[in-house]
Amino acid sequence: MALIQRIEADLPALLAASTVSDLQTRAHAMAGLCGIFGIDRLYALLGEIESACKDDDWLKAQDTVELLPEIWQQTRTALRQKIAGPA
Protein backbone atom coordinates (compact mmCIF):
# COMPACT_ATOMS: atom_id res chain seq x y z
CA MET A 1 0.00 0.00 0.00
CA ALA A 2 1.40 3.36 -1.02
CA LEU A 3 0.26 5.02 2.23
CA ILE A 4 2.30 2.65 4.37
CA GLN A 5 5.33 3.07 2.13
CA ARG A 6 5.01 6.85 2.25
CA ILE A 7 4.86 6.99 6.04
CA GLU A 8 7.73 4.53 6.36
CA ALA A 9 9.79 6.65 3.96
CA ASP A 10 9.05 9.90 5.82
CA LEU A 11 9.19 8.68 9.43
CA PRO A 12 13.00 8.36 9.77
CA ALA A 13 13.54 12.01 8.81
CA LEU A 14 10.84 13.11 11.25
CA LEU A 15 12.45 11.06 14.03
CA ALA A 16 15.84 12.57 13.20
CA ALA A 17 14.67 16.18 12.94
CA SER A 18 17.09 18.36 14.87
CA THR A 19 15.29 21.71 14.90
CA VAL A 20 11.86 22.80 16.05
CA SER A 21 11.08 24.17 12.62
CA ASP A 22 12.04 20.97 10.79
CA LEU A 23 10.16 18.80 13.24
CA GLN A 24 7.05 20.99 13.03
CA THR A 25 7.10 20.93 9.22
CA ARG A 26 7.51 17.16 9.05
CA ALA A 27 4.90 16.50 11.74
CA HIS A 28 2.43 18.77 9.96
CA ALA A 29 2.94 17.06 6.61
CA MET A 30 2.55 13.57 8.05
CA ALA A 31 -0.45 14.61 10.14
CA GLY A 32 -2.15 15.87 7.00
CA LEU A 33 -1.63 12.53 5.32
CA CYS A 34 -2.93 10.67 8.36
CA GLY A 35 -5.94 12.97 8.61
CA ILE A 36 -6.91 12.31 5.00
CA PHE A 37 -6.87 8.56 5.57
CA GLY A 38 -8.48 8.54 9.02
CA ILE A 39 -5.42 7.33 10.91
CA ASP A 40 -6.67 9.03 14.03
CA ARG A 41 -4.24 7.86 16.69
CA LEU A 42 -1.15 8.77 14.69
CA TYR A 43 -2.83 12.00 13.56
CA ALA A 44 -3.43 13.04 17.17
CA LEU A 45 0.13 12.24 18.22
CA LEU A 46 1.56 14.22 15.32
CA GLY A 47 -0.74 17.09 16.26
CA GLU A 48 0.70 17.05 19.77
CA ILE A 49 4.20 17.23 18.32
CA GLU A 50 3.24 20.11 16.06
CA SER A 51 1.62 21.99 18.95
CA ALA A 52 4.68 21.51 21.15
CA CYS A 53 6.82 22.87 18.33
CA LYS A 54 4.55 25.90 17.92
CA ASP A 55 4.95 26.50 21.66
CA ASP A 56 8.73 26.13 21.22
CA ASP A 57 8.66 23.24 23.71
CA TRP A 58 11.43 21.05 22.30
CA LEU A 59 11.46 18.67 25.28
CA LYS A 60 7.74 17.93 25.05
CA ALA A 61 8.02 17.52 21.28
CA GLN A 62 10.91 15.07 21.66
CA ASP A 63 9.13 13.10 24.39
CA THR A 64 6.16 12.74 22.07
CA VAL A 65 8.34 11.84 19.08
CA GLU A 66 9.68 8.91 21.08
CA LEU A 67 6.16 7.40 21.05
CA LEU A 68 5.91 7.43 17.26
CA PRO A 69 7.70 4.17 16.38
CA GLU A 70 5.48 2.04 18.62
CA ILE A 71 2.28 3.79 17.57
CA TRP A 72 3.29 3.47 13.92
CA GLN A 73 3.93 -0.28 14.29
CA GLN A 74 0.49 -0.76 15.83
CA THR A 75 -1.10 1.40 13.13
CA ARG A 76 0.72 -0.38 10.30
CA THR A 77 -0.43 -3.76 11.62
CA ALA A 78 -4.03 -2.55 11.84
CA LEU A 79 -3.92 -1.11 8.32
CA ARG A 80 -2.53 -4.33 6.87
CA GLN A 81 -5.21 -6.38 8.65
CA LYS A 82 -7.90 -4.04 7.38
CA ILE A 83 -6.58 -4.29 3.81
CA ALA A 84 -6.35 -8.08 3.97
CA GLY A 85 -9.94 -8.34 5.18
CA PRO A 86 -11.45 -11.26 7.09
CA ALA A 87 -9.37 -14.41 7.22
Residue pairs with C-beta under 8 A, 6 or more apart in sequence:
1 79
1 80
1 83
3 33
3 37
3 79
4 76
4 79
4 80
6 33
7 30
7 33
7 34
7 42
7 72
7 76
8 76
10 26
10 29
10 30
11 30
11 68
11 69
11 72
13 26
14 23
14 26
14 27
14 30
14 65
14 68
15 65
15 68
15 69
17 23
17 26
17 65
20 53
20 56
20 58
20 61
21 53
23 49
23 53
23 61
23 65
24 49
24 50
24 53
24 54
27 46
27 47
27 49
27 50
27 53
28 46
28 50
30 42
30 46
31 43
31 46
31 47
31 50
34 40
34 42
34 43
34 46
35 43
39 75
39 79
41 71
41 74
41 75
42 68
42 71
42 72
42 75
45 64
45 67
45 68
45 71
46 68
48 64
49 61
49 64
49 65
52 58
52 60
52 61
52 64
53 61
